[in-house]
């Protein structure tokens, strides 16, 4: 998803901020408040922001 939106933005000459980095500290135990939950929320926010910028 990140790469596809970054390609579309680059082709349109629209600068996007960097997407959120994937977490590296997950323990794999399915914790409440897992780092992946935060990442997915940040990724969705980034996607929405990128789509708004692409719509112009």
Secondary structure, 3 states (H helix, E strand, C coil): CHHHHHHHHHHHCCCCCCCCCCCCCCCCCCCCCCHHHHHHHHHHHHHHHHHHHHHC
